[in-house]
Amino acid sequence: MSSHTTPRRKRPLWARVKKFGPPLLLISPSLVLIGVFVYGLIGANIRESMTDSHSFAQSTGAAPTQFVGLDNYVELLKDPDFQHSLINLILYSVLFLVGTLVIGFIWAWLLDKPTKGEGIFRSVFLFPMAISFVASGVVWRWLLNSAKDDQATGLNRLFQMIGLGFLQNSWTQNITFGILAIALPAIWQLSGYVMALFLAGFRGVSDDLREAARVDGASEWRIYKDIIFPQLTAVALSAVVIIGHMSLKSFDLIMSITDQRTYSTKVPAIDMFNFMTDGDYANSAAVGTILLVLVAILVVPYLIHDTKERGR
């Protein structure tokens, strides 16, 4: 018998195309739409950000524009006002992320064991998520009113009524910490969503696994610490990515609570809107590209990690 085997012939190109033709034909409309309206517009935005289109005349074609490369990005990053917006974004994102993760995790932990009225508690915690950021922003605008003493309303009025007047604050008008006040309604609105993610993670741990640990003499704390919590890593990572990217592009909530020109609560998304309303399309596009890069820095590593995990 010959140890020599006939090499396998490759299938002709037309045969391979014929095999994958129907699936590609089926998704081709989506591919075309995504290519044009997502990646095509991203490319157009980046191109616009590299021009000197800083006026309505240039944006409408009445005045010529020139290619300036990365000059707009350099000028933006050197601008103290934009640096302030970036610092605000970091403070807001950190508090928003930590607040929702901690509160959502604690709520899920408390609801992990079946309790009477659990459905009511879940509904109450998830209700804020059903409200739009604009609608809740209108309410929180009143709650975070900076008026004090006799003119106090909202939280300041509440503090005054219960004898805690020293806790009255200027809230969103505070130059240093105004952006942190905006994180309060964001935490209130999204903590229930994070709770639902963690609660699903808790309920995904097999009861047989818990019972086996109890038979081996493990305490409830050891069961959570050594068995349940390590299995929530994927849930926590998903929550970080979802809440993180939402915080980076926050706009409607901030606009609903404060004016777009309010310096204390200004973030890059507000700057992008202000540039656009002033006819400065180049800087507006540059800010949009910077936000896209920030979101990509957060999301792309997660997608790579998720793809590797699925491939195992």
Secondary structure, DSSP 8 states (H G I E B T S, - for coil): --S---------HHHHHHHHHHHHHHHHHHHHHHIIIIIIHHHHHHHHHTB---SHHHHTTSS---B-TTHHHHHHHH-HHHHHHHHHHHHHHHHHHHHHHHHHHHHHHHHSS--TTHHHHHHHHHGGGGS-HHHHHHHHHHHT----GGG--HHHHHHHHTT-GGG---GGG-TTTHHHHHHHHHHHHHHHHHHHHHHHHHHTS-HHHHHHHHHTT--HHHHIIIIIGGGGHHHHHHHHHHHHHHHHT--HHHHHHS-TT-GGG--HHHHHHHHHHTT-HHHHHHHHHHHHHHHHHHHHHHHHHHHHHHH-
